[in-house]
Amino acid sequence: MAGGISIHAVDVASGRPAVGLRVEIWRIDPLRSQIADGQLGANGTLDHRITHGAGIEAGEYEVLFHLGEFFADQAGAGFLTMVPFRFRIEQTDEHFHLPLKFTRWGYSLFRGA
């Protein structure tokens, strides 16, 4: 897949995709503008046109993972409230896959393949 930003999130404590996790994607440089806001589907991915490259320009981006909201309806709400991830896109034809592995106490986030 050429271009775009894709998200895949898994709650590793339960071993399940993060169904319903709210994710925002912002372009923050040169001007701050929200380019995606949605909840992850049954497979833990974001179904949005941005995954196919729509709206992607060179610049700096920030993804916000709303873990506090995700755990709010569960017993013993989590320690983490929001997980931000900032990165730069220079080549808009490259695809940026961002896997998030998390528990209510910590997370791992990186650029995947």
Order of alpha helices (4+ residues) and beta strands (2+ residues): beta-beta-beta-beta-beta-alpha-beta-beta-beta
